[in-house]
Amino acid sequence: MKKIKKAKLGRPAVPPSKEFRQNSPIYVPLFFADPTQKRQIVWELQLENGQQDSGRTSRNAINLPSLPAGTHHLTVIVGQNILTKEYKIYQCELIIGN
């Protein structure tokens, strides 16, 4: 009987969750196997109170201003230069404490 090799998944592009203190800037690192490759990165932030914000980044991090206390959801879409080609969606839970 042959052994089945498990594929190494590596590090996700976005951490599954990050914790921050209230009144501190938010820094979410993005991890890519080849950080020099050109990508289009857009993000959407859904606050616990229902408010939404969105934006783009061309760097390997998403920087946000301080957020209110609570649990917020960050969605990151990473694609090639045009998002209509291949793209991946990542989720990150932002936990803001007092």
N, C-alpha and C positions, 0 to 999 in steps of 0.2 A: 504494500500500500504506500502510495506517494504522500509525502508531507506537503501540505498546502502552505505556500509562503504568504505571509501577511505583508501587505504593502505598508511601508512607513508613511504615515500621514504628515509628519513634520509639524511645525508650528503653525497655528492658524494666523491668517493675515491680521485679524483683529482679536484682542483678548476677549474671552466670553463675558468678563465683568471687570470693572475697575471701581475702586472706592476712593472718594475724595472728601475733604472737609468742606463745609459750607464756607463761602467767601474766598475760595481759592480757585485759581484758574484751572481749567480742565485740559489735560494733555493725554491724548490716546495715541500711542505709537502704532504704526502699521508695519507689519513684517512681511517682506517679500524675498523670495529666493534670489532674485536679481534686482536689487534696489535701483539700478541704473536704467532699467527698462522703462520706456514711456508708457504711462497709463492715464486713463481718465478715472478720477475718483470723485464720486458725489456722495453726500451723506444727508440723512434726515434724522432729526432729533424729535422724539415724541416725549414731552414732559409729562409727569404724573398727573398734572392738572388739566391735560388735554391740549395745551399749546404746542405748536409745531414750529420748527425752524429747519432750514436746509442750507446747503452750501456745497462748495467744491474745494478740493485741495489738489495740489500737484506735488506735494511733498510726501514724506513718509510718516506723517502724523496729522492728527486733527486737533486743532487748538480751539477751545471754546472759552467764553467768559465764565465767571462763576455762575453756578446754577442753584436754585432753591433746594432745600432739603427734600429728600424723597428718592424714589427709584425711577429712573428715566431710561428710555430705550433709544439706542443709537443704531441706525441701519446704515451700512456702508456698501455701496455698489462699486465694484472695481472692474473695469473693462479696458480694452485696448483703446486706441485713440478715438474710436467711434463705439459707443455703447451698444449699437445694434448688432455688432459682431458678438463674440463670446464675452460673457460677463459673469461675475460671481457676486453673491449677496452674503454679507456677514452681519451678525447681530452682536451688540455689546450692551450689557446692562450697566448703567452708570448709577452708582449708589452714593448719594450725597448725605453725609452725616453732619451733625452739629459740632 
